[in-house]
Each structure stands twice: as C-alpha cells, then as structure tokens.
Amino acid sequence: MTAATERFRIERLAFGGEALGRDNRGRVVFVRGGVPGDLVEVEITEEKTTFARGKLQLVREPSADRVEPRCTVVDRCGGCPWQMVSTQAQLAAKQAIVAHALRKLEVEVKPIVTAPAQFGYRTRARLQHRLGKLGFVAHHSHEIVEASCSVLDPQLDDTLARVRGALAGLLEDEASVAAQVSPRGQIHLSVSLDTDHPSLDAVLATSLKLPVVGIEVHTRSSRAKRFLGSENLNVAEPGEPPFLSSSSGFAQANHLQNNTLRQLVRAAASEPFESVLELYAGDGNSSRDLARMHGRGHAIESDSAAIDRLNSNLRAWAPAADWRIERASAEAAVSRLKRARAKVDLVVLDPPRQGAGDVISDLGRLSPRRIVYISCDPMTFARDALDLCKVGYRLESTQPVEMMPHTSHIELVSIFDRVGNR
C-alpha cells in the first residue's frame, strides 16, 4: 500500500522539536524539518484519531525563515531539529510555546533571554554505543550517528572524536560515554557499561593526556564505580571558589546561560527571608548563591553523589552559612516538614522534566512567602503552576531563557507570591 502524501503550509514550531501544519481535512500533521511558512509535501508515516506524523519529502516553497543548516546530518541526528530555522523564528516559537502553555494563568511572560552563542555553546554530551558505533542517537530510531557536532564546545567535540577512536572495539551494545567541559577547558568523562573489557583502563588512561582530567567507569551489572584521575570536575569560572560537577550527574548544558539562570534566581530571592528551603538541589547550582545571600537554609537532594558534591560546594562558597543538607526525596522531605509545622519563608525548586506534582499540595501547607520555580518543561510547569494557584499562590512573572539554540529546550524562572502577602 502506497503511503499517503499531503501538501500543506507549515504553521508553527512545536515543543519537542517538530513543526506542524494541517492537511486538507484540517487535521494536525507533525513533521521534522519544516519551517513556519514553508509549503511542503509530506509522506504520512503515522496516523492517529486527531493528528498524524509525516516525513518531509519536498519543500515546494521555502519560507523566508529557512536557512542552510551548518550540520550535515541534521536530518538524521536527533539533537538539533531547528537548525534550518532562523534565530528570530526560533525565539518567536519558544516565546509562543511558553505563552500557550500558560494561557490559563494571568501572568506576565517576559521576553525570552537569548543565548549569546548559537553554535559551540554546549558543554555536556552523551554518546551511545550500538553495533560497533559510538555516537548520537538518531531521531525515532536505534541508528547511531557518528559525527562532529557544531553546537558542542569545540574542545569537547574534538576530545569525543579522539575517545571514539580509542574505544573502538572495547564497548558492548548500550554502553555510553558522557562528557562535560569546564570554562577552563578541562574535561570529565563517564563510561557506563555492563561488562568491562580487560584493556579498558589502559586505553582510558591514555585519554588523560588530553584535556581530560578524570574518568568515571560505571559497571552496571555490579553497580561498581572506579575513577581514573579526578572524581569530579571544577566548573567554576576563573576567580570563583571551586564548584564541583560530574559528567555522570546533572548540570545545565550551556554554561553561559546557566549564569543567566543563577542571576535570575538571585534577583528573585533578593528580599530578606528568614529561612530558605531548596528542593532538588543537585550539586548546589542555586544553593551556592542562596547560602551566600541567606545565612540559614535547608537543601534537599536524593542522589548520594550529588550530596557529596553539594557539601563540598557549600563549604567552598559559603563556609559560614547555617545550611542543612539532607538526603531525601522532595516529596518525603516536604511531607515531613509539613507534619512538623516547619516555618519556611522562601522555597526554591528545580525539579526534573516531569515537574513537582507530588510536592505541590504539601508545599502549599508550608505557606512560604515566595516560591521560585525553575523549570525545563513549560507543559509540566503549567500544570504545577495551576495547582500552586489553587493552594493560595499567584504567579507573578515567568522569564523564559533560551538554553539550547536549535532545539525546543526552554528554561523558565518563575516567581510565585502567597496571595495577600504582596
């Protein structure tokens, strides 16, 4: 049976990286590689009741916002689906995505903070190994794409190319290599695999002659970890106190825009607050600034390795602060604080992509004067924001930040104030 082909004009970009238009029946069709304003021919590859997905076959009339992508594998690799879209059209799409997600809330959505660099900005990467290849995972596929990446920090891209060559033949399927580069150009690697190869450590040790300062090897079958060189990576700016991170942990993938996030959180938390609660603290990306600003606080994090780095980072950044660090899930910690009728003035939370849904109702019971919510997903944030408004808070402002150009990734820093407390 021959697949149906539809011709339509691309209307807009969608969160997740696809573009969308409507077929002659008015049905929404999602397609990668489209640019708003393009007249395209699309082969329908997936049909649902209310929408369809398709593969771009031909651009009959290119949009004025269509540009030549720098990457030669953009149509295969899953990483940068908007490289063929002009910068201004990408920014407009992200602003519209946030506004649409928050349409049920009366809130000021501020103009998006643009990234200072469109290429060479990414400071973290993860490569997957499959069928003898170590590279990026293709979109909606098990294919591995081995390629140089134009959005990676050039030093990181070059090092990963050398590591790919060094590890050829030593990794089994589903092994992975994660990497992170610091502002000083130092690199940390994390290799995760089920079974060790006898030559692995000897080969990895040669990588330490590169700008690689440390390598973590995680054997999943035994849950064992070992380190060659440094266990962590100092990602502080020159002149700052040390700030430890790790390629195996979580950190923002754009160092310059992470500094923007920190500035926004500092501004939102600048009023006098007697007690501060931070949820999903991680390595202390916000904690370091909060502890310097407010002498008394409580940081919650569930990952033991992140807790170790958090302790070290706070000792370096705010040694005199009275800052309690607790290993617990956010849900368990907030529930316990609620039962103890703890007094909290300010809450700062930076949950994973799925949001903080299980925390919201108990968070309202703590009645902090202000909540600063950092989000990487406008949709789950909108859900949580509506729930916070139901328990006595008003969403005062939302600031979008362009964290990763050529993708749909958006960071939000939002301020909630308790109703009647303004």
N, C-alpha and C positions, 0 to 999 in steps of 0.2 A: 504494500500500500504506500503510495507516494505521500510524503508529509505535506501538509497544507502550507502555503506561503501567503503571508499577509503584507500589504503595503500600507504604511501609515507614517504620521509625523511624530517624532519623539516630543513629548510634552515637558518632562522634567526628570531630574535625577532622584533616585530613591535611596533611603537609608539602607545600607547593606552593600551598595556599590553598583546596583543595576540602574538602568534607565527605564522609563516606561512610556508607553503610548497606548492608543486604543484602536482595535481593529474595526472593520466596517459594521460590526454588531454593537460597538460601544464597550466591548469587553477589554479590561486592562491586560496588556501584554508587557511582561518584563523581559528586558534584553540587555546583555552586557555589550559595551562598546558604542552605545548610542549617545548622541549629544543633543541637548534640547534644541529644537529647530530642524534637525535632520529629517529628510524624507527617506525612509529606509524600506528595504524588503527583508522580511524576517521569516525563517523557517520555524514553524511551531514544533517544539520538542516536548512540551508538557502541557496538558490541558486539565484544568480544574473547573469547578462549577462557576466560580466568579472571576477567575483570571487564568492566564496562560503564560508560559515562558517560551522564549524562542531564541534562535541563533541568528545573529546578524549575517545576512548574505551579501547585501549590497547597499551602499549609501548612494541613492539616486540624486539627492540634492543636499550637499553638505551645509551644515549650519555655519553662521559667521563665528560661532564659538568653538568650532572644531579646529584643533591644532595638531601638528605632527608629534606623536609621542616619541620621547627620547629612547624608550626601552624597545628593543627589537622583539621581545617575547611577551609584550603586554597582553596579547590576545590569548596566551596560554597560561601564564603565571597568575596566581590568584591575588597578588599583593597590591597592585596599583590600578584598579579598574577605570580610573578617571584621567589617565594621563593624556588622553586625546581631547580633554575638555579644558577650555581656557581657565586661567586662575580666577578671573572675576566670576565666571559662570559657576565654578566650584564653590566659591564663597557664598554666592547668592543661593545656591542649592542648600548649603548647610544652614544658612540663616532661615530659609523657608522650612527645612526639616524640623528645626527646633520650634519655630513658631507654630507649625502644625501640631506637633506633639503636645504643646502647652496651650492649645486653643481653648480648652475648657477652664483655664485658670486666668484670672485677671492679674497679669504680671508684665513688667517691663522686660522685654528681651533685648538686651543691649547689642549693638553691632559687634559682630564676631571679631576677635583679635586675630589678625592674620599672622601666619608663620613668616619669620624673616628669611627663610630659605625654602625653595621649592624642591631642591634636589640636594643630596649629600647630607641630609639632616638626621637620618635615622641612626640611633646609637645602640639599637638592640636588633638581633635577628635570630631566627631558629631555622635550621636546616633539617630535613627528614631524609632518612636513607631507605631506599627501596630498589630492589632488582639491580644492585650494583651502582646506583646513582645516589649522590648526596646533594640535595638542592632544595628548592622551594616547591611546595605542593601546588599543582595546577588547580584552577578553579573547577569545582564539582567533578573531580577526577582523582584517581590514585597515581597519576603520572607525576614524576619528579622532573622539575625543570632546573637544569644546571646552567646558571648564567650569572654574569656580573649584574649588580643591581645599582641603578643610578640614584636611588633615594637613600642608599646606605652611606654612612660616613665612609669616605674613600679608603681610609686606613683599615676600617673594619672589613670592607668589601675585598680589599687586597689580601688581608690575612685569611679570610674564609676561603678564598681561592687556593691559597697555599695549603691550608688544612685539608681541604677537599682532596687535593692531590696526595697528601701524606697518608690519609686514612683509606685510600683506595684498597679494597680487598680485605679490610680489617673489621668491617661492621656488618652485622646481620640486618635483615629487614626490620623496620620500625625502630632502629636506633636513631638517635637525634643528636644534633650539636647545637647548643645555644651559645650566643656570644654577646658581649657588651663592651663598649668602648667608653673610656673616661674623657673628660675635657682635656686631659694631658696626653691623650693618645695611647694610654695603656689599655690592654685588652684582657678580658677574663673569658674563659671557655668552660662549658659544662657539657660533658659527653654522657648520654644516658643510653644504656643498652641492657639486654637480658643476660648475655654471656660474654665474658671477657675473651679477648684474643691474647695469646701469650706475648705477642710483640707490641701490644697496645701502648704500654707505659714507655717503652723505649722510643717508639715513634712519637708519642706525645711530648716526651722530654725534649726532642729536637725543636718542637714548636716554641719552647720557652726562649729560644734565640731570637724569635720575632718580637714584636712589642707585647707578646703575651706574657703576663706576669703570674698567672695562675690558671690551673685547670682542675675542675672537679670531675671525677669519674663516678657515676652512679650506676651500680649494677642492680637492676630492678628485681631480679629473681631472688636475691639475698638481702635486698634493701641496704646493701653496704655502700658506703661512700669513702673515697680517699681523695687526697689532694696532692697535686704536683705544683710546687710553688705556693703562691698566696691563696688562702682560702677565700678571700673577698677582694673586692676592687674598690679603691678610693675614687669616688666620682665627684668629690668637691671641686669647686673652682680653685684655681691658684690663689693663695692668700686666705682661703677659708679653712676652718678646722676640718679634720678628716671626716668624711661621710662614707661609710661602708655600704656597698651593694654587692650583688652577685648575679652572674648570668643565669643561675638556676632559680632565682627569686623573681619578684615583680618589681619593675621600675618603669617609669614613663619612657617611651621610645624616642622622645625628642627633647634633648637636654635644654635647649634654649627656651622652648615653650613650657617645659616644666618649671623653669624660673618664673615664667609668667603666672602659672598656677599658684606658685608659692606667694608671689606678690599679691594676688587677688585674695588668697586666704588670709594673709597678714592684714590686709585692709579690712576684710570682713570681721576679723577678730580683734580689731584695734581698740575697741572700747574697754573700760575696766570690767573685768569679770573675776569674781571671787574664786570660782572653781571651774575647771575645764575637763570635759570628757571627750576623748578621741577614740572613735571606733574604726576598726580595720586599719590600724596604724602602720602596718608593714614595717619597713626598715626605719621609719621615722621621717618620711619626706616632709610632712607638715609638723610633726612633733618637735623637730629641732627649733622651728621658728616659734611655735606656741610656747614651748618651755622657756625660751628666752623672753617672751613677752609677758607670760603669766607664770608666776613662781610656783603655783600649786596646780597639779593636774593628775590625770589618770588616763593611761593609754592601754587600749585593749587590742591584742593580736593573737591569732590562734596558731600560727606557724612557729615552731621552735627555733628554726634557723633565723627567721626574721626577728624573733625576740632577742636573740643574741646580738644581732647587728643593731637593733633598736637600743639596747642597753649601752653598747659602745658608743653609738652616735650621740645619745643624750649626755653621756659623760663628757664627750668632746665639745659639744655645743652649749650645754647649759649645766655645768657641774654643780652649781649652787641651787638649782631648782629642786623643789619638793615634788618630784614627779614619780608617781607609782606606775609600774609596768606590770600588767597581768596577762598571763597566757590563758585565753578563754575565747570561746566564740562570742561574737557580738550579742547574739540572742541570749545566751546564758548570762553574760555579764549584765546586760540591761535589765533582765528579769530579776536578777539578784539585787541590783541597786534599787529597783522599784520596790521590792519587798522590804528592803532596809530603809525606805523613805529617804534615800540619799539626796543631798542638795547639790544640784548641778546648775551652773549659770550659763555655760556655753557648751554646745556639743558640735564637734567637727567629725564628719564621717565621709569616708571614701570607699564605698563598697565595690565588690566586683560587678561585672556586667549585669548580673541578674538582679541587682538592686538590694534594698534593705527591707523588703516587705515584711519579714517576720519580726523586725525590730520596732516598726513604726508605732504600734499601739502602746507598747510599754514605754517607748521614748516619750510619748505624749504625757504619760503618767509622771515622768520625772520633772516635767514643766520647766525646761531650761528657758532662759530669756531669749536666746538666739540659737538657731541651728544653721550651720554652714555645711552644705551638702555638695560634695564633689562627685560628678557622675561622668561615665564614659558611654552612657546609652540614654538618649533622650526619651525613649519609649518607657523603659522601666522607671526612669526618673519621674516622668509624668504621672505614672501610677502611684508612686510613693508620695509625690507632691500633693496629689488629691487626697490621699489618706492622711497626710500631716495636716492639711487644711480642715479635715473632719475632726481632728483632735485638738483644735484650738490654735492653729498657726496660720499666718498669712505669708504667702510667697512674695517677698518684696522685690526681688530682682534676680535675673538669670544672665550670666555672662558666658556666652559660647567662646571657645578657644579652638582655633584650627591647630590640632595637634599633629596630624599626619596628612600633608597635601597629597592629592591624587587618590585619596581614599575617602570613604564617607565618615571616617572616625571624627568625632567631635567630643571635646571635654566641656563640661559645664561646671561653673562655680555659682551656686545659688544661695541666697540668704532668706531664711525664714525667721520671722519675729513672732513671739507669742502675742495673740490678739489682746488688746487692752494694755499692752506694755510699751507702746510706742510713745 
